[in-house]
Amino acid sequence: MKKISFDDLNGKVCVITGGAGIIGQSLVHALASVGTKVAIIGRNEERTKSVAAELAKNHNATIIGIKADVLDKSSLELAKIEINRQLGTIDLLINCAGGNSPKATTQVEQLEEANLTDLSKTFYGLQLEGFDEVFDLNFKGTILPCMVFTTDMLDKKAGVVLNISSMNAFHPLTKIPAYSAAKASVNNFTEWLAVHLAKAGIRVNAVAPGFFLGEQNRFLVIDEKTGDYSARGKKIVQNTPMGKFGNPDDLQGAALFLLSDISAFVTGIVIPVDGGFNAYSGV
């Protein structure tokens, strides 16, 4: 009987987009703990390399930072050349780059009669540029890295892609139509690519974080004046059976499970990591 462990991840090469973010850094920590070599991809070269160097030092691990834009295929191709040169061929890909923006967020949750005199705070006031920015970052920013970084996996006839989705993909929150639509697209794409690449030996799965407090949603769930939860933040906690926001480290177990050979017959799924939010009807 095969030993149950993450030993198969030792020495493998993983690319993680958005790895300098809060969730990304937690996942890099998990990868380093099992001996995986990691390349962090980010648009901000100084921050990406600084975070990589700090994590490498803290974990005594092989972690490098490479500048690239997940919406620029040519920059990703150049990054792949550098990753191959420094670390070798790529075994794993985590698509963690993403986020929301106030420019793609409505100011009111529902259109009511009181809003009819000023539609600027509703769906009708959204600027398409803001919507495009958020949708492209989360959805196209998942597609393009898959196109570039899985080519090594084709040669090996083995590899794993892990996409970072969101509970917004299952239950779209009010105010954030672009982010919710993009993450729903990530779920659909995860299933599609899993089927497309199954016979090539590449597995494709996703994790869907519930509500984790981070920079991308802080303006929505924290009252800037008091530092307490906003009315929206309180509503989220009340509808999460565990009664709290998640911690980025809560994703580590699910991520390592899906990346390792422990889940060798698992592809095309999205695992919620949400404190029970998806299971709760509100009553």
RAPEPE-V852477 format. One record per pair of residues at least 4 apart in sequence whose ideal C-beta (glycine too) atoms are under 6 Angstrom apart, sorted by the first residue. I is the first residue (numbers start at 1). J is the second residue. If there is no record, write none. Layout:
# RAPEPE-V852477
i=I j=J
i=I j=J
This chain:
# RAPEPE-V852477
i=6 j=34
i=6 j=256
i=6 j=260
i=8 j=260
i=8 j=261
i=9 j=34
i=9 j=36
i=9 j=260
i=10 j=35
i=12 j=36
i=12 j=91
i=12 j=92
i=13 j=37
i=13 j=87
i=13 j=88
i=13 j=90
i=13 j=91
i=14 j=31
i=14 j=36
i=14 j=38
i=14 j=92
i=15 j=39
i=15 j=90
i=15 j=93
i=15 j=149
i=16 j=24
i=16 j=40
i=16 j=94
i=16 j=96
i=17 j=41
i=17 j=70
i=17 j=95
i=17 j=96
i=17 j=97
i=17 j=145
i=18 j=24
i=18 j=96
i=18 j=97
i=19 j=24
i=19 j=28
i=19 j=40
i=20 j=40
i=20 j=42
i=20 j=47
i=20 j=48
i=20 j=51
i=22 j=214
i=22 j=248
i=23 j=248
i=24 j=96
i=26 j=248
i=26 j=249
i=27 j=255
i=28 j=38
i=28 j=55
i=30 j=252
i=30 j=256
i=31 j=36
i=31 j=38
i=32 j=59
i=32 j=61
i=37 j=62
i=37 j=87
i=38 j=63
i=39 j=64
i=39 j=66
i=39 j=83
i=40 j=48
i=40 j=52
i=40 j=65
i=41 j=66
i=41 j=68
i=42 j=48
i=43 j=69
i=44 j=48
i=45 j=67
i=48 j=65
i=49 j=65
i=52 j=63
i=52 j=64
i=52 j=65
i=55 j=63
i=56 j=61
i=56 j=63
i=64 j=86
i=66 j=79
i=66 j=82
i=68 j=75
i=68 j=76
i=68 j=79
i=69 j=75
i=70 j=97
i=70 j=141
i=70 j=144
i=70 j=145
i=71 j=136
i=71 j=140
i=71 j=141
i=73 j=144
i=76 j=148
i=77 j=148
i=80 j=148
i=83 j=87
i=89 j=152
i=90 j=149
i=90 j=152
i=91 j=159
i=92 j=160
i=92 j=259
i=93 j=149
i=93 j=161
i=94 j=162
i=95 j=142
i=95 j=145
i=95 j=163
i=96 j=164
i=97 j=141
i=98 j=137
i=98 j=138
i=99 j=216
i=100 j=134
i=100 j=176
i=100 j=179
i=100 j=216
i=101 j=130
i=101 j=134
i=103 j=130
i=104 j=130
i=104 j=131
i=104 j=134
i=104 j=178
i=105 j=175
i=105 j=176
i=106 j=122
i=106 j=123
i=106 j=175
i=107 j=121
i=108 j=115
i=108 j=121
i=108 j=122
i=109 j=174
i=109 j=175
i=111 j=115
i=111 j=122
i=115 j=122
i=119 j=124
i=119 j=125
i=120 j=125
i=121 j=125
i=126 j=131
i=128 j=132
i=131 j=135
i=131 j=178
i=132 j=136
i=134 j=178
i=134 j=179
i=135 j=139
i=135 j=178
i=135 j=182
i=136 j=140
i=137 j=141
i=138 j=182
i=139 j=182
i=139 j=185
i=142 j=163
i=142 j=186
i=145 j=149
i=146 j=150
i=153 j=159
i=153 j=202
i=154 j=200
i=157 j=201
i=158 j=201
i=159 j=202
i=160 j=203
i=160 j=259
i=161 j=204
i=162 j=205
i=162 j=258
i=162 j=259
i=163 j=186
i=163 j=190
i=163 j=206
i=165 j=169
i=165 j=183
i=165 j=186
i=165 j=187
i=165 j=206
i=165 j=208
i=165 j=270
i=166 j=183
i=166 j=208
i=167 j=208
i=167 j=210
i=167 j=274
i=167 j=277
i=168 j=172
i=168 j=173
i=168 j=180
i=168 j=183
i=169 j=183
i=169 j=184
i=169 j=187
i=170 j=278
i=172 j=180
i=176 j=180
i=177 j=181
i=187 j=270
i=189 j=193
i=190 j=204
i=190 j=206
i=191 j=268
i=193 j=197
i=193 j=204
i=194 j=204
i=194 j=267
i=194 j=268
i=197 j=202
i=203 j=267
i=204 j=267
i=205 j=258
i=205 j=269
i=206 j=270
i=207 j=251
i=207 j=254
i=207 j=271
i=207 j=273
i=208 j=270
i=208 j=272
i=209 j=273
i=210 j=246
i=210 j=274
i=210 j=275
i=210 j=277
i=211 j=236
i=211 j=245
i=212 j=246
i=212 j=248
i=213 j=245
i=217 j=221
i=218 j=222
i=220 j=232
i=221 j=230
i=221 j=232
i=221 j=233
i=223 j=228
i=223 j=230
i=229 j=233
i=229 j=234
i=237 j=243
i=240 j=275
i=240 j=277
i=241 j=276
i=241 j=280
i=242 j=275
i=242 j=276
i=246 j=250
i=250 j=273
i=251 j=255
i=251 j=273
i=254 j=271
i=254 j=273
i=256 j=260
i=257 j=262
i=257 j=263
i=258 j=263
i=272 j=278
i=274 j=278
i=276 j=280
